[in-house]
Amino acid sequence: MTETHKIDAITFDKDFMYLHMAGETIAVELASVSNKLKNADDIQRSLYRISPSGYGIHWPLIDEDLSVELLLKAVHPRSQNR
């Protein structure tokens, strides 16, 4: 069975996505998971929907879907509590 996750927020900087969950911030390098997100502007990145199950994230303006499991497998060493 796939584990579900409770994401509190998602933020970005130029090259990274930060998943804020359970008091932790997980850094994911955009180039390693999604060229669409890497090339998206701030508005396109900021409009996302987390699935009710917590399994995936959808960005409707760029038609991108990513599973949280995929993102956690791509965690960058810069991940930290922030």
SEMARTOR-389807 format. One record per residue (C-alpha): z negated, x negated, y negated; residue number from 1. Coordinates in steps of 0.1 Angstrom, whole numbers, plus 5000, padded with zeros to 4 digits. Example, Ala and Ser with C-alpha at 12.3 -4.5 7.8 and 13.67 -1.06 7.14 Angstrom:
BEGIN
(pt (4922, 4877, 5045), 1)
(pt (4929, 4863, 5011), 2)
END
This chain:
BEGIN
(pt (5000, 5000, 5000), 1)
(pt (5009, 4987, 4965), 2)
(pt (4979, 4980, 4943), 3)
(pt (4979, 4999, 4909), 4)
(pt (4968, 4983, 4877), 5)
(pt (4953, 4997, 4845), 6)
(pt (4971, 4982, 4815), 7)
(pt (4953, 4987, 4782), 8)
(pt (4981, 4973, 4760), 9)
(pt (5012, 4951, 4760), 10)
(pt (5019, 4927, 4732), 11)
(pt (5046, 4901, 4726), 12)
(pt (5054, 4869, 4708), 13)
(pt (5087, 4852, 4707), 14)
(pt (5088, 4840, 4744), 15)
(pt (5059, 4858, 4761), 16)
(pt (5046, 4892, 4770), 17)
(pt (5008, 4896, 4772), 18)
(pt (4994, 4922, 4795), 19)
(pt (4959, 4932, 4784), 20)
(pt (4940, 4946, 4814), 21)
(pt (4904, 4947, 4825), 22)
(pt (4892, 4925, 4797), 23)
(pt (4918, 4898, 4805), 24)
(pt (4951, 4888, 4789), 25)
(pt (4978, 4878, 4812), 26)
(pt (5007, 4858, 4797), 27)
(pt (5042, 4862, 4813), 28)
(pt (5072, 4842, 4802), 29)
(pt (5099, 4866, 4793), 30)
(pt (5128, 4844, 4805), 31)
(pt (5113, 4845, 4840), 32)
(pt (5112, 4883, 4843), 33)
(pt (5137, 4899, 4819), 34)
(pt (5166, 4888, 4797), 35)
(pt (5167, 4923, 4782), 36)
(pt (5131, 4919, 4769), 37)
(pt (5136, 4884, 4759), 38)
(pt (5166, 4895, 4737), 39)
(pt (5150, 4927, 4725), 40)
(pt (5137, 4932, 4689), 41)
(pt (5101, 4941, 4681), 42)
(pt (5108, 4979, 4680), 43)
(pt (5126, 4978, 4714), 44)
(pt (5097, 4959, 4729), 45)
(pt (5070, 4980, 4714), 46)
(pt (5083, 5013, 4728), 47)
(pt (5073, 5013, 4765), 48)
(pt (5058, 5037, 4790), 49)
(pt (5034, 5028, 4817), 50)
(pt (5039, 5049, 4848), 51)
(pt (5011, 5073, 4856), 52)
(pt (5004, 5054, 4888), 53)
(pt (5001, 5021, 4869), 54)
(pt (5028, 5006, 4892), 55)
(pt (5056, 5000, 4866), 56)
(pt (5065, 4998, 4829), 57)
(pt (5097, 5013, 4814), 58)
(pt (5113, 5003, 4780), 59)
(pt (5137, 5033, 4772), 60)
(pt (5155, 5016, 4743), 61)
(pt (5168, 4988, 4765), 62)
(pt (5167, 5007, 4798), 63)
(pt (5144, 4981, 4815), 64)
(pt (5119, 4988, 4843), 65)
(pt (5095, 4962, 4856), 66)
(pt (5068, 4965, 4883), 67)
(pt (5034, 4952, 4873), 68)
(pt (5033, 4933, 4907), 69)
(pt (5064, 4914, 4896), 70)
(pt (5048, 4905, 4863), 71)
(pt (5016, 4893, 4879), 72)
(pt (5036, 4871, 4902), 73)
(pt (5052, 4855, 4872), 74)
(pt (5019, 4847, 4854), 75)
(pt (5022, 4817, 4831), 76)
(pt (4995, 4790, 4831), 77)
(pt (4987, 4800, 4794), 78)
(pt (4971, 4831, 4807), 79)
(pt (4936, 4834, 4793), 80)
(pt (4909, 4857, 4781), 81)
(pt (4919, 4866, 4745), 82)
END
